[in-house]
Amino acid sequence: MGRTYKNKGTVITDLKGHLGEAQLAFVIDYQGLTVADITDLRCRLRPTGSVCKVTKNTLMRIAVEENETWKPITEFLKGSSAFILVKDDVGGAIRAYQSFKKDTKKTEFRGGVMQGQALDESQVKAIADLPSKEELMGQLAGTINLLATKLAVGIKEVPSSVGRGINEVPSSLGRVINAIANKKEGDVA
């Protein structure tokens, strides 16, 4: 049973909604994948805030035709296409797909789009190698903690230094008086 015009409109609207929330979209060739394989891929992508949509290239072309950000995806629309739309964890989604691709050896990466730029597989892999949002937040928290620690130690050191300086005054004063007394004795002799 074919899709009705109304059903196609719903699919296009759904694609536009997912693209509106996505940071990255990439196209894979799903020929040779079983329903179980696609389900496995979707399960791997779900924790990263990503979805895998299998739809006709024509419907994706219609969904992106008025959106300059996603228009470059049209150069990858050929054959059996599945679309991975990444909303949250970009690196995690790419790593999940790479793991799936390695395990099944049945899929081929065609290309991706991010911020209006068409990307090849090496560029998408480079994105996956970047630290995750959580790792960056951890690094930032560590840096802030280090700065706060150094500031606290520095602030604590000021009164200690003043205290050592004040304690040094009487002994320094005693040395000065002794030096003056010794000089006067040396002048007299």
Steps between C-alpha positions, in 0.01 A plus 500: 500500500648834392512819699216745459556869436390576857736236640792643298422846642515358852838337429638826358373696801658242733833527315491880517433480875795268560726711279395813690635346821807330348860620517626245248338281237671226309396259229584131491426229247285245678479248217555152641395591852217301654222643714688362802816684389314832465339441841846432647633824348204697637555352847869598490413854391215560747721580806679770297177685417510389137250337269539287190237567234455275199306687235499569130762739369224705332330567833830612658570721196160669548561536876830687447430697182409821684759463777848625404656336807404150389493543122852354448361161603343469153838410348494173699147395401536195281411133540374362831542778752462512875540832678657535842388826660709595803345730757718484814823299526661537157820310585308223672266456202790479255681248721177295532464490121869412450465215749187379320675523162799303632276230649268453199732586208181554293467876489680782323537861610406743221539843659381738764389858549575729793434874514431513127825324403522165322740265680678186388564200724844618619356837609217331688750264668704805605190639670461170688857532630419830672433477875137456599302775669536322835879471458529868413287594800723283722814668364346842554394410855853376574649823368261713705574291809875539446462876461288523816756293693790718387302814588415364846863408566613844381245679718597286801866580439449878535423502876771237559755717321388808697528299822851381415592860412368632830685225692817593314481870600624463862793277406588728207474801731732325749756433223484865388552626859794258547652613170467868598646430846791305348566781252507762777745283702717465191496882454601561860796265499 
